[in-house]
Amino acid sequence: MIRAAFRVAPRQHGMVLVTSLLLLLVLTILAVTMFRSFSIEGKIAGNVREKERALHAAESAQQYAEWWLSQGNNAQAPTVVCSTLLDANAGDGQICANPLGPTVSTGNPATSGVWPFGVTYDPPSMDPTLITKSSPSRNSYYQAPQFYITDIGASFDGNGEVFKIDAMGYGATSNTVAVVESTFVVNTGVTCTSIDHC
């Protein structure tokens, strides 16, 4: 008589399924964590980029103001009580007798939008069509940079005049604003002919 040997398969009770589901859960948690991490890093990179754009816009306005002061007799122009916002691209400029007040300089420029007086400046590298408050995008600026020049008085050696220049620039939104300040001395009889070498 021949007996057939049958083996009974051991009962696994779904252990492979439970293990697979746990492994899938762990992988899903890792993937979601990595995705959130990349999202946060992307936001940080975007914020840093906008901060740099705002800083470059403010520095370009500051450099233009220094260049404007060293042109011809601009530094000898009489100071005025500044109450309006002028346009440097139209050839306007002014040296203010009134200081940039604490409510403007130490307040948040984003709440007021602009300094109420001074000079706006569109750098050659900044396309005026990219300045928009209504629909900011990656390549737009919230508004044109501004600068404000205050006459501090005669230099220590008496051969020139000392000016304080405050400049403000924006990135794509009102929350990305940079304010820079410099002290600039214009000596008597010095004229700067190039904006790159002042």
MOLINRA-V304312 format. One record per residue. RES is the residue in three letters. SS is DSSP state (hx for helix, st for strand, lp for the rest). PSI is psi in degrees with one decimal (999 if undefined). D_LAST is the distance of its C-alpha to the last C-alpha in whole Angstrom. Layout:
RES;SS;PSI;D_LAST
RES;SS;PSI;D_LAST
//
This chain:
MET;lp;135.7;112
ILE;lp;125.8;108
ARG;lp;133.6;106
ALA;lp;129.7;102
ALA;lp;113.1;99
PHE;lp;131.7;97
ARG;lp;137.9;94
VAL;lp;125.4;93
ALA;lp;135.7;89
PRO;lp;146.0;88
ARG;lp;125.2;86
GLN;lp;-18.5;82
HIS;lp;33.3;82
GLY;lp;21.1;79
MET;hx;-38.2;77
VAL;hx;-40.5;75
LEU;hx;-44.8;74
VAL;hx;-43.9;73
THR;hx;-42.1;71
SER;hx;-42.2;69
LEU;hx;-40.3;68
LEU;hx;-42.8;67
LEU;hx;-41.3;65
LEU;hx;-38.4;63
LEU;hx;-44.2;63
VAL;hx;-44.4;61
LEU;hx;-38.2;59
THR;hx;-43.1;58
ILE;hx;-42.7;57
LEU;hx;-42.9;54
ALA;hx;-43.1;53
VAL;hx;-41.2;52
THR;hx;-44.7;51
MET;hx;-40.5;48
PHE;hx;-43.8;48
ARG;hx;-38.3;47
SER;hx;-43.2;44
PHE;hx;-36.8;43
SER;hx;-44.6;42
ILE;hx;-42.8;41
GLU;hx;-36.1;38
GLY;hx;-40.1;37
LYS;hx;-41.0;37
ILE;hx;-45.1;35
ALA;hx;-40.3;33
GLY;hx;-40.4;32
ASN;hx;-41.4;31
VAL;hx;-42.0;28
ARG;hx;-46.1;27
GLU;hx;-36.1;27
LYS;hx;-43.2;25
GLU;hx;-39.8;22
ARG;hx;-41.5;22
ALA;hx;-41.5;22
LEU;hx;-42.6;19
HIS;hx;-37.8;17
ALA;hx;-43.9;18
ALA;hx;-41.7;17
GLU;hx;-34.9;13
SER;hx;-38.8;13
ALA;hx;-39.8;13
GLN;hx;-45.1;11
GLN;hx;-37.8;8
TYR;hx;-41.4;9
ALA;hx;-40.8;10
GLU;hx;-42.4;7
TRP;hx;-43.0;6
TRP;hx;-40.6;10
LEU;hx;-35.8;10
SER;lp;4.7;8
GLN;lp;127.4;10
GLY;lp;-124.7;13
ASN;lp;22.0;15
ASN;hx;-36.5;14
ALA;hx;-22.2;14
GLN;hx;1.1;17
ALA;lp;144.7;19
PRO;lp;145.2;22
THR;lp;149.0;22
VAL;st;159.0;24
VAL;lp;109.8;27
CYS;lp;127.8;25
SER;lp;-1.2;28
THR;lp;168.6;27
LEU;st;115.4;25
LEU;st;171.4;23
ASP;st;114.1;21
ALA;hx;-30.5;17
ASN;hx;-15.4;19
ALA;hx;7.9;21
GLY;lp;5.5;19
ASP;lp;153.8;19
GLY;lp;157.4;17
GLN;lp;151.4;19
ILE;lp;123.5;18
CYS;st;138.8;21
ALA;lp;-30.1;24
ASN;lp;135.9;25
PRO;lp;158.4;24
LEU;lp;109.8;24
GLY;lp;160.0;28
PRO;hx;-29.9;29
THR;hx;-24.4;31
VAL;hx;-49.1;28
SER;hx;-33.7;25
THR;lp;-12.7;28
GLY;lp;172.2;30
ASN;lp;112.5;30
PRO;hx;-22.9;28
ALA;hx;-27.6;30
THR;hx;-34.1;33
SER;hx;-17.6;32
GLY;lp;-50.3;30
VAL;lp;161.2;27
TRP;lp;139.6;26
PRO;lp;-14.6;28
PHE;lp;166.3;25
GLY;st;-148.2;21
VAL;st;131.7;19
THR;st;153.1;20
TYR;st;125.0;17
ASP;lp;106.0;19
PRO;lp;152.4;16
PRO;lp;-29.8;17
SER;lp;-8.2;19
MET;lp;113.6;21
ASP;lp;120.6;24
PRO;hx;-23.9;25
THR;hx;-13.4;29
LEU;hx;6.0;28
ILE;st;109.3;27
THR;lp;134.8;31
LYS;lp;-22.8;33
SER;lp;-40.3;36
SER;lp;79.5;36
PRO;lp;141.4;33
SER;lp;-176.5;33
ARG;lp;-32.5;31
ASN;lp;3.3;29
SER;lp;163.1;28
TYR;st;146.7;26
TYR;lp;-41.4;28
GLN;lp;168.1;26
ALA;lp;148.8;22
PRO;st;158.0;19
GLN;st;155.0;19
PHE;st;160.3;17
TYR;st;123.2;18
ILE;st;128.5;16
THR;st;134.8;18
ASP;st;119.5;18
ILE;st;-33.9;19
GLY;st;-169.7;20
ALA;st;148.9;19
SER;lp;164.9;18
PHE;lp;-39.8;20
ASP;lp;-5.0;20
GLY;lp;4.5;20
ASN;lp;7.7;18
GLY;st;-172.5;15
GLU;st;143.2;15
VAL;st;133.0;15
PHE;st;147.4;14
LYS;st;128.3;15
ILE;st;121.6;14
ASP;st;135.1;17
ALA;st;146.4;17
MET;st;138.1;20
GLY;st;154.8;20
TYR;st;156.1;24
GLY;lp;-141.4;25
ALA;lp;-21.4;29
THR;lp;170.2;31
SER;lp;-14.6;30
ASN;lp;-11.4;31
THR;lp;87.5;28
VAL;st;143.1;25
ALA;st;137.3;22
VAL;st;128.2;20
VAL;st;156.2;17
GLU;st;142.6;16
SER;st;158.3;13
THR;st;127.4;13
PHE;st;130.8;10
VAL;st;128.8;11
VAL;st;115.0;10
ASN;st;152.5;12
THR;lp;132.8;15
GLY;lp;10.6;14
VAL;lp;127.0;10
THR;lp;128.3;9
CYS;lp;129.2;6
THR;lp;-12.4;8
SER;lp;133.0;7
ILE;hx;-22.4;6
ASP;hx;-17.3;6
HIS;hx;19.7;4
CYS;lp;999;0
//
